Amino acid sequence: MPEEKEQYKVFLIDDETLGAEIVQLMLASEEDIEFKADHDARTAFEKAQIYDPTIVLVDLRMPLIDGFDVIRQFRSCPALQHLPIVMLSSEDDPALKAKGFALGANDYLVKWPDKRELIARIRYHSRAYRAFRERDNAFSALEQSQADLLARTQELELSRSALLQAQKMEALGNLTGGISHDFNNVLQIINGSLSLLKLQLKNDEQAQKRIEVALGGVSRGAKLSSQLLSFARRQPLQPKVTSIGKLCDDVMQLLRHGIGLTTPIEVDIAADLWNVLVDPAKLENVLFNLAINARDAMPNGGTIRIAASNMHLVHADVIDGDYVHISVQDSGCGMTDAVAQRVFEPFFTTKPDGQGSGLGLSMAYGFVKQSKGHIEIESTLDVGTTVHIYLPRAQTASAPAPKEEIPQDVNGAESILVVDDEEDVRQATGELLRSLGYRVVESHNGEDALETVKKNPDIDLIFTDVIMPGNMRSVDFVAAAQALRPDLAVLFTSGYVRPDILSEWKNQSHIRLLSKPYDVQDLATKIRKLLDNR
């Protein structure tokens, strides 16, 4: 394949048509040279930018605008600063040459040079100009490539940091979930034993007071464990199709009677908010805690702003789609980027010792993530902080919550199977149920419990821990037991529920769960309701 020749483009500016005819005649046989001329110096500059020549020939002696003005005009344009300009004149005058070179011209020819000299100079200057442009383009491309590489490196570093943070949060979640499970079992042993003591020592006023104090400690421990489970995304939720607008109104009433008396609260809640599938009680608690944090971030006063609106969210952490956006903003002290990156970690707090557990934001993080949403924080020092929550839109309408009837008499005489791998928990629960009049059978795992159901046709209710060792999961044992006995009532209990089981239970509204640690009243009430509703 023959090598393609370079093409050069000559632009002549001369008020006389004869000059154009002479140059065109000299270049007529040169296939690699194009030619164009303009006889009006006033329009030459604009035409040259359109034509994009590799060299300009300009006559110095022209009416209205002379060649020197043309040179000035070309050299004032950044895009044409390096375009070769050859001066043409009928005079071989050193003064004219010096003036033109001072203005930025590249060469000088006396009209009219030999054809060979003209063509040689055209090619020489055009090649130099092309080489200059190619070098500039190469440098520009290199700079752009370096900029792209830097941007890509920064993107990768951000992605790496985000991945490490996500892995860190997941590891912390797994750790706190496991700790909470064991902690709740310990609390249940203590709670059950205290409840039995309370029943046995009901006539001892001093003992009752001490037991109440101890039960209060159990309650505080249970709250701490619940917050840890929330961060770990292991808390048992009761999601319902919820009207965010109504929920926000309810929260606002609480806030105005609480912190609103001392801290101004601005509200911007859209009128047509979509419904979301969420645990409304947990969401109320999250919003309340965020408002408390906002107030505490403004020791010198300020304003809290709570807003909610519909939006379409595209984000790497969630599925693209319709979301309800809730934000809680303060005008307080703000925080650094380093602090903002850690605020969702459990027990991390910027408050003085004794003024915060460091679990409020981690609880919000876990709850939102468990609800298939997204949460992020935006903060500027000395300006303020905004927490953004995005919850996926529910496609169904919200329904009023059914009125829950509380049994007047929680005692009974039915037969209950208690299943728990922790012997102390199992025994304490069995004694509590016996104190209420129930007959109790105990099992330590799923396989043994299924055999117990087969051998005891009079069992009315199964009360089973969710997570137990062995080859048969509690949910599988319950399914097998109910296949044999469809009339069996079932109440699950757990210190925490694994994600796989939570996923299985997502759309099963008939599942009943009693979270550990539970007190005797909660246990008695739930069991009595289940038995009465069989």
C-alpha positions in Angstrom: 0.0 0.0 0.0 1.6 3.3 -1.1 2.4 5.8 1.7 -0.1 8.6 2.0 1.4 12.0 1.4 1.0 14.8 3.8 -1.3 17.6 2.6 -0.4 21.2 3.1 -2.8 24.1 3.0 -1.7 27.6 1.8 -3.7 30.7 2.6 -2.8 33.9 0.7 -4.0 37.3 1.9 -3.4 39.9 -0.8 -5.7 42.6 -2.1 -4.5 42.1 -5.7 -6.0 39.2 -7.7 -2.8 39.0 -9.7 -0.9 37.8 -6.7 -3.4 34.9 -6.2 -3.2 33.9 -9.8 0.7 33.8 -9.7 0.8 31.7 -6.6 -2.0 29.4 -7.8 -0.1 28.9 -11.1 3.2 28.0 -9.3 1.4 25.5 -7.1 -0.9 24.0 -9.7 1.2 20.9 -10.3 1.8 20.1 -6.6 -0.6 17.4 -5.5 0.2 17.7 -1.8 -0.5 21.5 -1.6 -4.0 23.1 -1.5 -4.4 26.8 -2.1 -6.9 29.4 -1.1 -6.8 33.2 -1.2 -8.7 36.1 0.3 -8.5 39.6 -1.1 -10.1 41.4 1.9 -7.9 41.5 4.9 -10.9 42.4 7.1 -12.4 38.9 6.6 -9.2 36.9 6.3 -8.9 36.2 10.0 -12.3 34.5 10.2 -11.8 32.6 7.0 -8.4 31.3 8.1 -9.9 29.8 11.2 -12.4 27.9 9.1 -9.9 26.8 6.4 -7.2 25.7 9.0 -4.1 26.4 6.8 -0.6 25.1 7.5 0.9 28.3 6.3 -0.2 31.9 5.6 1.3 34.2 3.0 0.4 37.9 3.7 1.1 41.0 1.6 2.4 43.8 3.7 1.1 46.7 1.6 -2.8 46.6 1.6 -5.4 49.4 2.0 -7.5 49.7 5.2 -5.6 46.9 7.1 -2.0 46.3 6.2 0.0 43.1 6.6 1.4 44.1 10.0 -2.2 44.4 11.4 -3.0 41.0 10.0 0.1 39.5 11.8 -1.0 41.2 15.1 -4.5 39.8 14.7 -3.3 36.2 14.0 -0.8 36.3 16.9 -3.4 37.5 19.4 -5.4 34.3 18.8 -4.1 31.4 21.0 -5.1 28.9 18.4 -3.1 30.6 15.7 -0.1 31.8 17.7 2.2 29.2 16.1 0.8 29.2 12.5 3.7 30.0 10.1 3.3 33.5 8.5 5.4 34.5 5.5 5.5 38.2 4.7 5.3 39.2 1.0 6.6 42.5 -0.3 7.9 44.0 -3.5 10.7 45.7 -1.4 13.7 43.9 0.0 13.7 46.3 3.0 15.4 45.2 6.3 13.2 47.6 8.3 10.0 45.9 7.1 11.5 42.5 7.8 12.5 43.5 11.3 9.1 45.0 12.1 7.3 41.9 10.8 9.6 39.5 12.7 9.1 41.5 15.9 5.3 41.0 15.5 5.8 37.2 15.1 6.2 36.6 11.4 8.3 33.5 10.5 9.7 34.4 7.0 10.0 37.1 4.3 9.8 36.8 0.6 10.2 39.4 -2.1 7.5 39.3 -4.8 7.8 37.0 -6.7 10.2 34.3 -5.7 11.3 31.4 -7.9 8.7 28.6 -7.9 11.1 26.1 -6.4 12.0 28.4 -3.5 8.3 29.2 -2.8 7.3 25.5 -2.7 10.4 24.6 -0.6 9.5 27.3 2.0 5.9 26.2 2.0 6.8 22.6 2.7 9.5 23.5 5.3 7.2 25.7 7.4 4.2 23.5 7.0 6.1 20.4 8.1 7.5 22.3 11.1 4.0 23.5 12.0 2.6 20.0 11.7 5.3 18.5 13.8 4.7 21.2 16.4 1.0 20.5 16.5 1.6 16.7 16.7 4.0 17.2 19.6 1.4 19.5 21.4 -1.3 16.9 20.7 0.9 14.2 22.1 1.6 16.2 25.2 -2.0 17.0 25.6 -3.0 13.3 25.1 -0.3 12.3 27.7 -1.6 14.9 30.2 -5.1 13.7 29.6 -4.0 10.1 30.0 -2.2 10.9 33.2 -5.3 12.8 34.5 -7.5 9.9 33.6 -5.1 7.5 35.3 -5.0 9.6 38.4 -8.8 9.9 38.4 -9.2 6.1 37.9 -6.6 5.5 40.7 -8.6 7.8 43.0 -11.8 6.0 42.1 -10.2 2.6 42.8 -8.8 3.9 46.1 -12.3 5.2 47.0 -13.8 1.9 46.0 -11.1 0.0 48.0 -11.8 2.2 51.1 -15.5 1.7 50.7 -15.0 -2.1 50.4 -12.7 -2.2 53.5 -15.2 -0.1 55.4 -18.1 -2.4 54.4 -16.0 -5.5 55.3 -15.1 -3.9 58.7 -18.8 -3.1 59.4 -19.8 -6.6 58.4 -17.1 -8.2 60.6 -18.3 -5.9 63.5 -21.8 -6.9 62.8 -21.1 -10.6 62.9 -19.1 -10.2 66.1 -21.8 -8.1 67.9 -24.5 -10.5 66.7 -22.7 -13.5 68.2 -22.0 -11.7 71.4 -25.6 -10.5 71.7 -26.9 -14.0 71.2 -24.8 -15.4 74.2 -25.5 -12.2 76.2 -29.2 -12.5 75.8 -29.1 -16.2 76.9 -27.3 -15.1 80.0 -29.8 -12.3 80.6 -32.6 -14.8 80.2 -31.2 -17.1 82.8 -30.9 -14.2 85.2 -34.4 -12.8 84.3 -36.1 -16.2 84.6 -34.5 -16.9 88.0 -35.4 -13.4 89.3 -39.0 -13.8 88.0 -39.3 -17.1 89.9 -37.8 -15.5 93.0 -40.3 -12.7 92.7 -43.2 -15.3 92.7 -41.7 -17.3 95.6 -41.0 -14.2 97.7 -44.1 -12.2 97.0 -44.7 -11.6 100.7 -41.1 -10.3 101.3 -41.3 -6.6 100.6 -37.5 -6.0 101.0 -36.7 -8.9 98.6 -39.3 -7.6 96.1 -37.5 -4.2 96.0 -34.1 -5.8 95.4 -35.5 -8.1 92.8 -37.0 -5.1 91.0 -33.6 -3.4 91.0 -32.0 -6.5 89.5 -34.7 -6.8 86.9 -34.1 -3.2 86.0 -30.5 -4.1 85.3 -31.6 -7.0 83.1 -33.8 -4.5 81.2 -30.9 -2.2 80.7 -28.7 -5.1 79.5 -31.5 -6.1 77.1 -31.7 -2.6 75.6 -27.9 -2.6 75.1 -28.1 -6.0 73.4 -31.0 -4.9 71.2 -29.0 -1.9 70.0 -26.0 -4.2 69.2 -28.4 -6.5 67.3 -29.8 -3.6 65.4 -26.3 -2.6 64.2 -25.5 -6.3 63.4 -28.8 -6.4 61.3 -29.9 -9.4 63.4 -32.8 -7.8 65.3 -36.2 -9.4 64.7 -38.2 -6.8 62.8 -42.0 -6.6 62.4 -42.2 -4.8 59.0 -45.5 -3.4 57.9 -46.6 -1.2 55.0 -46.2 2.2 56.7 -47.3 5.7 55.9 -44.2 7.7 56.4 -46.1 10.9 56.4 -48.3 9.8 59.3 -45.3 8.3 61.1 -43.3 11.6 60.8 -46.3 13.5 62.1 -46.4 11.2 65.2 -42.7 11.6 65.8 -42.9 15.4 65.4 -45.5 15.6 68.2 -43.2 13.7 70.5 -40.2 15.8 69.6 -42.1 19.1 70.0 -43.1 18.1 73.5 -39.6 17.0 74.2 -36.6 18.8 72.7 -38.8 21.2 70.7 -39.4 23.2 73.9 -35.8 24.4 73.9 -34.6 23.7 70.3 -36.4 25.1 67.2 -37.5 22.3 64.8 -38.3 23.0 61.2 -40.3 20.4 59.3 -40.6 19.9 55.5 -42.6 16.7 54.9 -44.0 16.2 51.4 -47.8 15.7 51.2 -47.7 12.8 48.8 -45.1 10.5 50.4 -45.0 6.9 49.3 -45.5 4.0 51.7 -42.5 1.9 52.8 -42.2 -1.6 54.2 -40.6 -1.1 57.6 -40.9 -1.7 61.3 -42.7 1.5 62.3 -41.7 1.4 66.0 -38.0 0.9 65.2 -38.1 3.7 62.6 -39.7 6.1 65.1 -36.9 5.2 67.6 -34.3 5.9 64.9 -35.7 9.3 64.1 -36.0 10.2 67.7 -32.4 9.2 68.4 -31.2 11.2 65.4 -33.1 14.3 66.6 -31.5 13.9 70.1 -28.0 13.7 68.4 -28.8 16.8 66.4 -29.8 18.7 69.6 -26.6 17.5 71.4 -24.5 18.7 68.5 -25.7 22.3 69.1 -24.6 23.2 72.7 -24.8 26.9 71.8 -28.2 26.6 70.2 -29.4 26.1 66.7 -32.1 24.6 64.5 -33.1 21.0 63.7 -34.6 20.5 60.3 -36.4 17.3 59.5 -37.5 16.7 55.9 -39.0 13.8 53.9 -39.7 13.5 50.1 -40.0 11.0 47.3 -37.1 10.4 45.0 -35.6 8.0 42.5 -32.2 6.7 43.9 -29.3 5.3 41.9 -26.6 4.2 44.3 -24.1 1.4 44.4 -25.2 0.2 47.8 -28.9 -0.4 46.9 -31.1 -1.5 44.0 -32.0 1.4 41.7 -35.6 2.5 42.2 -38.1 4.6 44.1 -37.2 5.6 47.7 -38.5 7.8 50.4 -35.8 10.1 51.5 -35.8 11.3 55.2 -33.1 13.7 56.5 -32.3 15.1 59.9 -30.2 18.2 59.8 -28.6 20.3 62.5 -26.7 23.6 62.4 -24.1 22.5 65.0 -20.4 22.0 65.2 -20.1 19.4 62.4 -17.3 16.9 62.2 -14.2 16.1 60.3 -14.1 13.5 57.4 -12.1 11.1 59.7 -14.8 11.2 62.4 -17.6 11.0 59.8 -16.2 7.7 58.5 -16.4 6.1 61.9 -19.8 7.4 63.2 -21.7 4.2 62.4 -19.3 2.0 64.3 -20.7 0.6 67.6 -19.5 2.4 70.8 -17.9 5.2 68.7 -18.9 8.6 70.1 -17.7 12.1 70.1 -19.6 13.0 73.3 -17.9 13.3 76.7 -17.6 10.2 78.9 -21.0 9.3 80.4 -23.0 11.3 77.9 -23.6 8.7 75.2 -23.3 5.0 74.5 -22.1 5.3 71.0 -24.8 3.0 69.7 -27.5 5.4 68.4 -26.1 5.9 64.9 -24.9 2.2 64.7 -28.4 1.1 65.6 -29.8 3.4 62.8 -27.3 2.0 60.4 -28.2 -1.6 61.1 -31.9 -0.9 61.0 -31.8 0.9 57.7 -29.6 -1.7 56.1 -31.8 -4.6 57.4 -34.8 -2.7 55.9 -33.1 -2.8 52.4 -32.4 0.9 52.6 -29.4 3.2 52.6 -28.0 5.6 55.2 -25.2 8.2 54.8 -23.9 11.2 56.7 -22.9 14.6 55.4 -21.0 16.9 57.7 -19.0 20.2 57.6 -17.0 21.6 60.5 -18.7 24.6 62.1 -21.6 24.3 59.6 -23.6 21.2 60.7 -24.5 17.6 60.0 -27.2 15.9 57.9 -28.1 12.2 58.2 -29.8 10.9 55.1 -32.0 7.8 55.2 -33.4 6.2 52.0 -36.1 3.5 52.4 -37.5 1.6 49.4 -41.0 2.3 48.3 -43.8 -0.2 49.1 -46.2 -0.9 46.2 -49.1 -1.7 48.5 -51.3 0.6 50.6 -50.9 0.8 54.4 -53.6 -0.8 56.5 -54.7 0.2 60.0 -53.1 -2.0 62.7 -55.5 -4.5 64.2 -56.5 -3.9 67.8 -54.6 -6.4 70.0 -56.6 -7.9 72.7 -54.8 -8.8 76.0 -56.0 -11.9 77.7 -57.4 -11.2 81.2 -56.3 -14.6 82.6 -52.8 -15.7 81.4 -52.8 -19.0 83.4 -53.5 -22.3 81.8 -53.4 -26.0 82.1 -52.4 -27.0 78.6 -49.2 -28.9 77.7 -46.2 -27.0 76.4 -43.0 -28.3 74.8 -40.0 -26.1 75.7 -37.0 -26.5 73.3 -33.7 -24.9 74.1 -30.1 -26.1 74.0 -29.2 -24.0 77.0 -30.1 -26.1 80.0 -30.3 -23.2 82.5 -32.6 -21.2 80.1 -34.8 -24.3 79.5 -35.2 -25.1 83.1 -35.9 -21.5 84.2 -38.6 -21.2 81.4 -40.1 -24.5 82.4 -40.4 -23.5 86.0 -42.0 -20.2 85.0 -44.6 -22.0 82.8 -45.3 -24.5 85.6 -45.9 -21.7 88.0 -48.6 -20.5 85.6 -50.3 -23.9 85.7 -49.1 -25.4 82.5 -47.8 -28.9 82.0 -44.2 -28.7 80.6 -42.1 -31.1 78.5 -38.5 -30.2 77.7 -36.1 -31.0 74.8 -32.6 -29.8 74.0 -32.6 -29.9 70.1 -34.7 -30.3 67.0 -34.4 -34.0 66.6 -35.2 -34.8 70.2 -38.1 -32.3 70.1 -39.7 -34.0 67.0 -39.5 -37.4 68.7 -41.1 -35.8 71.8 -44.0 -34.5 69.6 -44.6 -37.9 68.1 -44.7 -39.6 71.6 -46.8 -36.9 73.2 -50.0 -36.3 71.2 -51.4 -34.0 74.0 -48.8 -31.2 73.4 -50.7 -28.0 72.6 -47.9 -25.5 72.0 -44.2 -25.5 71.1 -42.0 -22.8 72.6 -38.6 -23.2 70.9 -35.3 -21.3 70.6 -34.6 -20.3 67.0 -30.9 -21.2 66.9 -29.7 -24.5 68.3 -27.0 -27.0 67.5 -27.7 -30.3 65.7 -28.7 -31.5 62.2 -32.2 -30.1 62.3 -32.9 -26.4 62.5 -35.7 -25.3 64.8 -37.7 -24.0 61.8 -37.4 -27.4 60.1 -38.4 -29.2 63.2 -41.5 -27.0 63.6 -42.5 -27.5 60.0 -42.2 -31.3 60.5 -44.2 -31.2 63.8 -47.0 -29.1 62.2 -47.2 -31.5 59.3 -47.9 -34.2 61.9 -50.1 -31.9 64.0 -51.5 -29.0 62.1 -53.3 -27.7 65.2 -50.0 -27.2 67.1 -49.4 -23.6 68.2 -45.8 -22.3 67.9 -43.9 -19.5 69.6 -40.3 -18.9 68.7 -37.7 -17.2 71.0 -34.1 -16.1 70.4 -31.3 -13.9 71.5 -30.9 -13.1 67.8 -32.1 -14.5 64.5 -29.7 -15.4 61.7 -30.1 -13.6 58.4 -31.1 -16.7 56.5 -34.0 -17.3 58.9 -35.0 -13.7 58.8 -35.1 -13.9 55.0 -37.4 -17.0 55.2 -39.7 -15.2 57.6 -39.9 -12.1 55.6 -43.4 -12.6 54.2 -44.8 -15.0 56.9 -47.0 -12.9 59.1 -48.1 -15.9 61.1 -44.7 -16.3 62.7 -44.6 -15.3 66.3 -41.3 -14.4 68.0 -40.6 -13.5 71.7 -37.1 -11.9 72.0 -34.8 -12.8 74.8 -34.6 -11.8 77.5 -38.4 -11.9 78.1 -40.2 -11.5 81.4 -42.9 -13.7 82.8 -45.8 -11.4 81.8 -44.7 -11.2 78.1 -44.3 -15.0 78.0 -47.6 -15.7 79.7 -49.5 -13.2 77.5 -48.1 -14.5 74.2 -48.6 -18.1 75.0 -52.2 -17.6 76.3 -53.1 -15.6 73.1 -51.7 -18.3 70.8 -53.5 -21.1 72.7 -56.8 -19.1 72.7 -56.6 -18.4 69.0 -56.0 -22.0 67.8 
